[in-house]
Amino acid sequence: QVQLVESGGGLVQPGGSLRLSCAASGLIFDVYVMGWYRQAPGKQRDLVADITSSRNTNYAADVEGRFTISRDNAKNTVYLQMNNLKPEDTAVYYCYAKLPGTKYEKWGQGSQVTVSS
């Protein structure tokens, strides 16, 4: 059974940093596209960043230059380093895994990130 377990969320002041982690199990991690979405209250779930098996990355315009996505295939884990956080980054952050060439995808349970003074 595929599982994605997120950690690292919390409360941080504007300008601060957090690192989210997503540990995957039950899948051949190396071949999956891994990524992060976020959903703020009353808004749709939007892509934050993703990373392919060959480590090509893609970022939403409003996080590029502040957030960095990376993956450690030996640990079956994807990370999201978030720097210079802003109040508008406040949301539930969801990890996801997508098998290329198929419709298969799996979501984590979500991790709350709150940016507030």
N, C-alpha and C positions, 0 to 999 in steps of 0.2 A: 504494500500500500504506500502510495506516494504521500509524503508529509513535508511541509515547509514550516519551519518554526522560526519566528522572528524574535529578535531581542534588540535592546539598545535604545528604545524610545524613552521619552520623559519630558521634563520641563527644563527649558533653557532660556536664558535672557537673550534679547536681541544682540546680534553680533557674535554669539557663542557657537559652539560646535557640538555635534553629536555624530556617532557612527552607528548605523543600523546593520545588523547581521541577519542573515537568513540561512539556516542550516537545512539542507535537503536530504531526504532519505527515500529509499525505495525506487530510485530511478538512476539511469545512466547519466549522471550529472553533466559529463563533459560535452554531450551533444545538444543539450538544451540551451535555448535562449533564456537568460535569466533577467529579471528586471524588477523595477519598483513603480507602483502607481500610488497616488494619494487621493484622498477624498475629504474635502472640508465639509462642514455641516451645510446642508442645503445645496450642495454642488455635486456635479458629476465626478466620477472617478477618472482621473487623468494620468497619462504616462508621465513619470518623472525621468526615468532613464532605463536603458536596457543594454545588455552586453551579449554578444554572440559567443559561440564556442571558440571562434578565432580571436576573441577579445576586441572586435569592433564595437564601438560604443555609440550611443545615441542619447541626446539629452533634450529635455524641454527647454525652450528658449529662456524661461525665467529662472532656471537653475544653472544654466551653463556658466562655467567659470567659478561657481560656488560649491557645487556638488561633484563628487567623483564616484563612479561605480567601478567595482573591481570584483574579480572572482578568484577563488582558490580551489582548483579542481581536486587537489589532494585532500581537502577538507570538506568538499561538497558544500561550499559556502559562498554566498555572494554578499558583498558589502556595499553600503552607501555612506560615504563620508560626506557630511553636510557641514559646511563652514559658512561663516557670516550669515547666520540664520536670521530671518525676518519674521515679523508677526504673521505675514501672509503665507508663510510656510506651515503654519499650524494646520494639521490634518491627521487623519489616520493613514498610515503608510502600509501598503500591502505588497508583499513579495509575490512574484509569480514566476512560473516556469512554463515555457512553451516548446513543444517538440516541433522543430521545423518541418514544413511540408505536410503537416497534419493540422487538424482542428483541436488537438489535445492541448489543454492547459490546466494548470493547477495553481490555486491561490493559497496564500498563507492567511492566518487569522486576523492580521492587522496589528499595528503597533502605533500607539498614540504619540504624536510629537506636538508639544505645545511651546510656542515661542512667545514669551511674555515677560515684562518687567514687574 
